[in-house]
Amino acid sequence: MTDLRERAYKVPAAVPQREVKIPGKACSVAKHTGLTLLTLVMLYPVIWMVVSSLRPGDEIFRSPGLIPDGLEFSNYSEGWNALSSPFGHYLINSAIVVLGCIIGNLVSCSMAAYAFARLEFTGKKIWFAIMLGTIMLPIHVIIVPQYVMFSQFGWVNTFLPLIVPKLLATDAFFVFLMVQFIRGLPRELDEAARIDGAGHPRIFAQVILPLMLPALATTTIFTFIWTWNDFFGQLIYLTDPEMYTVPVALRSYVDATVSTSWGSMFAMSVVSLLPIFLAFLVGQRFLIKGIATTGIK
């Protein structure tokens, strides 16, 4: 009887409540959907430009949609031969400037970075601080004295004002990038090479430089993109239409005195974007690796 009464008056234990969790798959789908929509919003101007390059000139600004009424492939052929020289001539000019700037930055910035990272000299910290301070210096402050100096050298309307400064390690961003990378390399490698009788030139060329491939690749990609898209400097120093690069040549399609051939301009803009897209596609792995390794200290 006692057991029956205890069972009758016994309070049942509280039933534990289960937490309602959103499935991980649903969160992943929502996240990727949001990122896809954001990507489409960011890419809309580029997609619209590609579609506009295939539209007749009188329909480009008439409809903002992405579905053209008709395809006008003649915009590419007309745009290629619309200026005084074929558009390939301006692509070659840009390629020459880009190649010279890449070589200049790789050689000069790597040597300057090795000096700051491995050598000991008087005023090293002061010179390094001055070098970093030049990153905050706007180009508009120095463009006038630079133009006067290059004009006295007789370099205006040549590629020299655009290439020669790169041979003097003027891009402090790349110097700092390589300094951080070299500082992450163990000094035991330098000491082992020094025991074998190697000096600083040999250590730099045979030990440090092969290990700097991610930083060198990052410098190459950024230099390519920035130089290829540069308009201000190339517009100032290049006055002869035969010396125009791609950004300056694209500006020639817009004329306030006559009707602008928008279809041809958009078509050549698409052509000018292809090298940048291919460069980023090929070097994306090195770009990410270079930025990641130089930031870990």
C-alpha angles and dihedrals in degrees: 000000000000092000092050092051092049090051092048095052096037112120111230116242118255114265109238113241119229118230113240108233127187109237114255091233091059091051091050092050092049092048094049091045091054092047091049092052091047090050091052091051091051093046096045095095091051093047091047090052092052091048091046090054087064096047129090112261095249093054101049097090095026097077125027093199127114097232111085121212091221140001117246106190090167088080088077096050092044093046092049091059100028097102131058090274131030113272090246088070090062091046089056091049091052091047091054092051093045093048092049092048093048093051091045094051095045094051102038100035093047092051092047091047091052090051093052094043103042111015127078117216139150114285094009095147093044093051091046091052091049089050091052090047091060089066089071093049110104116228090230089069095059101031094089098052089042091053092049091050095047090045090056089050089053092240098127113118091025133095092244097091088054097046109029096064089057089061089061098058094250094153100086092181092067092043090054091045092055094042090057091048095049091048088059092058115092115256089219087082091059092046093050091051091046090053088055088056100261120148129209095277092053094043090051095046101040105027112025102030097056089052092051095070095118092049092045091049091050090050091049095051095045092045091050094050096043095045095044091052096041110122107157100059095040092049091054099047102033113069103151112085089222089062096049119127125213099275093048092044091053088055088058091067090068113074124170093204098054136031113285119238097225095172092056092045093051090047093054090043088059090049091050091052094055096077091050092048092049093046092052092044093053097040100037093104093051091043094056093042093049094050093045096049095046092052097052111089 
